[in-house]
Amino acid sequence: MMFLRRMAKAGKGDPCVDTFIIDRAESKIENHQEANVCAGKGVSLTSLVCVNMDPGHPQAGGNVTKGFQGSYEMSGIQPLTTMFHLVAGMCPVNVHWHLGTEHYSYGQYDENGNGPNGNIPRPEWADSVRRLQNEEPGFRCHHYNPSDPKFTKEYEWKHCLNMEVGETYEVHWPHSVAGDCGTPNQYQEPFKDGVFCHLTLEQLNSLTAQEVANSVGVQSQVFTIVNDEAYFYPDMIRGMIIDGEMGSDVAHYTGSTTGTSVDNNVCSPYSPISWQVDRKCHLISASSFDKLCYDMKMQRDDMSNDLHPHGSRELVKDDLVANNMQRKAQGES
């Protein structure tokens, strides 16, 4: 909360600083950290050597192209195919995003996309990845057009950090039935505090793999940022946008947590969890992201470590991707 208090103190008397930021920093309700029942509840598990790990630990993010199927045997374990917002007791507990995409959807976000900082090649599983702003980037969408000013005109960011118009970002919304849903403690950073808020390590170990997949999941959606208010959406914090083309073609599979601490040699132990990945890339305004970052600043827990893009995990090899991928188009039950 010191981050917000410093901002408020510096902004007093400055008409450019939103007064709600100041009010938030001075609120006895929001700053009542003793009431944050999720703080420190994240369960710590040891990373796995991919070639030696026991069955039941499929990885994310992989290829989600329509028709693709991974080869990691799941022995009947299935992802949660009901959209998370329709699952009783499940809620988003965090939101964060990655520079470029961790998943791969041919023709949407792949090696043929582009952006103001270029792209990465389709991996041969041995190529090193270029670095941008000390973060490992992922794939890009196909929308970027340097001749169109909405992809190049700079935006005055007020709340998000290290963001760029024209770039591609993959947004993740971790969900859990063990979150403190519907309370001021719902959104947490790190996200594991929210996922495990009401689930101990002992309780986690008592669950079957299918019960884990039914209880924890991540929604993923990919965007190219434009400086054009025709693409404004005001409520990104609540989860995947399901409207028209957005959320109309979703891949469901079981995977793991992601990020640059894991790759194709060191695997995540947080698995199997359900993934719901929008196969299409969408345009969204820079102001939509800035509103999201503003909303994150309004949460009781300090989410300032998620106000910038994170690095992307290298594309997961096919033999680490679950063989239970399913597709549901909008309107299907």
N, C-alpha and C positions, 0 to 999 in steps of 0.2 A: 504493500500500500504506500510505501515511501515514494514510489514512482509517481503516483497520482498527487500526493501531497506537494511534492516539489513542483509539479506542473501547475497546480492550483496557486501556490504561492507566487510563482513566476508570472502567472497570468492575471493576478488581481489588477484591475484597472485597465487591462488590455481587451479591447472590444473584439479582438480576433480569437480569444479563447472562450470556448463555449462555457456559459455559466453553470451548466449541469456538471461539467468536469469539476468545477470548484465545489459545487454542492455535494457531489459524490465523495470527494476527498474529506469533507468535513462531516459526513453523515455518521452518527453514532450507530445507526442500524447496519449499514453496509460495512463499516469498519469493525464490527463486533466479531473479530476473528475467532474468539473462543467458541462462537456458535457454529463455526465451520466444521461440521462433523466429519467431513471427508479429508481434511488436511492430513497428509502423511499416511493415508490408507492404501497407497499403491503397493501392490505385491511385487517383490523383487524375485525374479527368476534368472537362472544362469543361462547365458547364450549357449547354443548347441553347435557342435561341429557337424556340418550338413551331412557328410558321408557316414557318420556314425550314429546319427540320431535315431531314436526309436520310431516305429510307425505312428502315424497320427499327428504329424507336425507339418502340414502343407504350408507353403510360403506365399506371400504377396509382395509386390504386385507383379503380375505376369501379363501374358498376352490375353486380352479379352475380346479379340476380333471374333465377329460372328462366325460360327462353325468351328472355332478352335476348341480343343479339349486337351487339358493337361494329362500327364501320364503318372502322376503320383497317386497310388492306390489308396482310396478312402474307405474301402470295405463297407459300403452302404451308408456311411455318414453323409448327411445332406446339409446344404446351407439353408438358412432361414430365407424362404422365398417371399413371405409376406413382407411388404414394405414396412420398414421399422416404425413409421409413425402410426401404423395400424395395429401394432403389437401391444397388447395391454401391459402396462408396467414398464415399458422400455422408453428411454428418452436419450437425446444427445447429451453428452457430458463434457464435450470439448469441441472446438473447431480449430483447425490449423491447416496450412497448405505448404506445398512443395514447389520449388522452382523447376519448371518443366514437369513432365509426367513420369510417374513411377510405373504406371500401367502402359500398355501398348494396344492401340486399336487401329488396325491398318486402314488408311484412307481418312482417318480422323486426327489421331495424334501418333505420329510415327517418325521414321528417319527422313521422310520427304517433306515434313513441315518446315516452318521457318519462323523467325522472330528477329528482333533488333540485335540479338546476340548470337544469331545462327542457330544451329541444331547439333545433335549428336548422331553418329552413325548407328545403324543397326548393329548390335554387338556380335562379335564372334566369340564371346565369352572369355576373351583374353585381352581385349583392347582397353587401354586406359582411357579415362574420361576427362575431358577438359574441365577446368574449374572456373567459376564465375562468382565473384564476391565471396570467395572462400567456401562456397557451397557447390556441391556436385549437381549439375543440372540434369534433367531428364529430357524426354522427347517434346517436340513442339507441335502445335496444331497447324492447319493449312490456311488459316484466315488472313495472316499478316500480309499487308500490302503497303510498302513504304511510300507509295504514291498517294495514298489516301490519308489525309491529315488526322482522321480519328485514331489511326494506329501510331502516329508519331508526335502529335501535339502533347506537350508535357502537361501533367496534372499536378496541381498543388496539393500534395498529400498532407493531411492534418493529423492523422491518427495511425495509419500503417507506416511501416518502415521498410526501406530498401525495395520498394515496388517500382515497376516500370510499365508504362503504357506500351502495348504491342506484345508483351511477353505472355507466355503460357504458364498457368499455375493449376496444379491439381489440389482441390480442396478435399479434406477428410473431416467427417463428422463421426467420431467414435460414439457408439451407443451402448447402453447397458441396462439390464433389469435390476442391477444392484446400485444404480446411481441414486442420488438424493433428489429424485424427480419432483418437479413442481415446487421446489423450495429455492431460497437464495443461494443454496450450495450446489445447485445442479451442474453448473459449468465450473470445471476445475483445470488447473495447470500445475503439474503435469497431468496429462489426461488419465493416467493410470489411477490417480487419486479418485477420479470420478467413476471410472469403470469398477473399481473394487471398494467403493465407499461402504457398502453393506455386505461385503463378501470377504471373509478371512482366507488365508492360505489353506487352513485346514478344511474349510468348506469347499474351496476351489478343488482341492485334491479329492474330495468325495464325489465330485460330479463326473458323469460319463462324458466322453468326447462329444456326443450328440447334445447333451445338456449344455455344454459350454457353447457350442455353435448356436443353440437356441437362445442363449442369454446375452451374448456379447457380439457386436458387429460394428462394421464401419461402412458408412456411405461415402462414395467418392464421385466427384463431378469435376470436369475439366473446363477451364475457361481461358479465352484470350481477352486481355483487358483493352478496352477502347475508351477514348476520351469523347464520349457521346452519350448524353443523357437519355437518348431513345432506348438505351439498354440498361437503364437503372432498375434495380430490384432492391427493396428496402429491408429485407429480413433474412439475410443469408445465415444468420446465427442459428436458425431453427432446424436446418437440415437441407438435404438435397432439394433443389428446386424442381417441382413437378408441375409443369405448365407448358402446354403445347409440345414442341420438340424436346423441351428439357425434361429429362427423366422418362422419355418415351421408349427407350431401348436399353434395358438394364441387364448386365451380366451378374449372375448370382453364383458364388462359389465359396468354399472354405479356404481361408488363408491364415495370415499371421499379422502381427504388427510389422511396420516397415521402417524406413529411415536409413541413414548412412552408417549406423553402427552394425548393420547386418548386410550380407551380400550372398554370393553363391558358395561361399566357403563357411562362413559363420551364419547360422540360421537363428531366427527368433523362436524362443520357447513359448511365446504367447500364441497358442494355436491348439485346435482349430477354431477360428472365429469366422462368422459369416461376413462376406463382403457383398455389397451392392454397388456396382460400378456402371455409371452412365457411359455407354460406348461412344457417344457423340461429344464433340467439342462445341462450346457455345460462346458467343460474344457476351460480355458483360461490362458495364461501365466501371471506370476507376472509382467513381463515387459510391458504387455498391460495396466495394471492398472497404473503402474508408468508413462507410456507415457500419460495416461489420466490425472493424477495429474499434470504432467508437462504442458499439454495444459491448464488446469484450471488456473495454475499460470500465463499463458500468457494473460488471459482475462483482460479487463479494470477494471471490478469490482473485488474486493478482495474476492476470493472464498476459502480462507484458512480454513474457518470453515467447509468446506465439503471435506477436504483432508483425512479424517478418516472415518471409518464405524460408522454409527449411530445405536442406539438400535432399536429393532424390536417391533412393536405393537403385542400384543397377538392376536392369531387367532380370527377373527371376527365370532361371532355366526351366524349360518345359517339364523336366522330370521332377521338379520340385513344386509344380503347380498341380493342384488337385484335379482328379478326373471326374469331378461332379458338377462341372459348370453347367448352369442352366440359363436360358434366356426367357425373359418375360417382357413383352411389349405392353405399353400402356393400355389399360382396359382389360387385360387378362387377369383372371382370378388366381 
